[in-house]
Amino acid sequence: MHPEPRVLTFYQADVFTDQPFGGNPVAVVLGATGLTDQELQRIAREMNLSETVFPLPPTEPVAAGKVRIFTPTQEIPFAGHPVLGTFYVLGKLGMLPLKEPVTRVMYECNIGVYPIELHVRNGVTHRVIMSQPKPQFLGTVEAIKDLFEVAAALRLSKDQITGTKFPVEMVSTGLPVMIVPVRTLTAVRSIVPDINGINDICARYGVNGIMVFTTVTVEEMSSVHTRMFASPIGVTEDPATGSASGALGAYLVQNGVVEVGPMTEIVAEQGYEVDRPSRILIQVESDDDAIQGVKVGGQVVMVMEGRLIY
């Protein structure tokens, strides 16, 4: 006799957009308590999105829920758009009581417990904003040889990077990433990543991907135009990256790329090159010339619901 198939309900939301089929999709799979790590990974591989999230009961009493986050190839301890999308879905399903104008709860992930805010109007969540871990600045790429290799992995000339006068720097607000400044929008949009080169560089510097940015933008209201290459964790190009955007915001403030105030607001546009335009709000709080906190948020829309049967 064949055992009864297991049935799980899942939802898919597009994050950092107000339009279906924009932003970055995330799958939120309910009822996964008791599944093995291998089962969770198989489900994420089947979903084949940059991340699949499994909301679980919290292990910390202060948290409203715990999230485990998987790419198609591995579990990662922290991410941005999966957390935002998950709590939007939970609120929309009534699994998280919504209070106007702002519902504030704590989320638990594999690196700790942090606040998240759902901005609610007329019973509808119109924006979700997460707090991220305090930024860590993990060093810069100094050697000319290494800068040549970074440029080659992005198929750019070295001058497109060094001509910005800003550093190539490793930064983390939960997930380490290499931040690479590029002079022109044309150069950023022309990048065709060398996957092997990116993987080698990321392994050498202990990061999960490379985020490139330019201050020349497509939309007038944007502060920066970005692309994120995270092939070491199974994502060739990410349409919108919350964790790396938090690190980028800290970089932009730390290096004076943007005008800095007590609360610096940055709008990053991403995903244009993969036909999923995304708009990411980054807030960096500073005091006494030191960064005190980073928040990342945006809009979310639900696009899919279904059953997973296996």
Buried (B, 14 or more C-beta within 10 A) or exposed (E): EEEEEEEBEBBBBBBBBBEBEBBBBBBBBBBBEEBEEEBBBBBBBEBEBBBBBBBBEBEEEEBBBBBBBBBBBEBBEBBBBBBBBBBBBBBBBEEBEBEEEEBEBBBBBEEBBBBBBBBBEEEEBEBBBBBBBBBEBBEEBEEEEBBBBBBBBBEBBBEBBBBBEBBBBBBBBBBBBBBBBBBBBEBBBBBEBBEEBBBBBBEEBEBBBBBBBBBBBEEEEBBBBBBBBBBBBBBEBBBBBBBBBBBBBBBBBBBEBBEBEEEBEBBBBBBBBBEBBBBBBBBBBBEEEEBEBBBBBBBBBBBEEEEBEE
